[in-house]
Amino acid sequence: MASTTYSISDLAKEFDLTTRAIRFYEDMGLLQPQREGPGGRSRVYTTRDRTRLKLTLRAKRLGLSLTEAREIIDTYDSPRDTGPQLTKFLAVLAQHRKQLEEQMADLQANLEEVKVHEKEARALLSKTSKKAK
């Protein structure tokens, strides 16, 4: 039974990506298409490549770097013991959660500062308006 293959345009259309983005993921080592045709110009992607692309996009949505995504996805190519895979995934997620929490704390502090300045500006504007009358 022949395995399913995909062209670069098939994957681009399915995942709403540009072919350039897919070539970039290939350059990053996330995808490894076979080459066919004259001079090996045509890329042929396997079901494995399609799954790796899907996992890459999921990792991006989580805010992981492509390097982190590749490290996690590469563990799925190792023997089917999910323990090390899950341990690695949890470690990366914990680090990412910590970064997001720090960013959120910074944003919260920034928001509070903006509120203070707004309150001060409104008070000054109120005084200015009363003096003008």
Secondary structure, 3 states (H helix, E strand, C coil): CCCCEECHHHHHHHHCCCHHHHHHHHHCCCCCCEEECHHHCEEEEEHHHHHHHHHHHHHHHCCCCHHHHHHHHHHCCCCCCHHHHHHHHHHHHHHHHHHHHHHHHHHHHHHHHHHHHHHHHHHHHHHHHHHHC
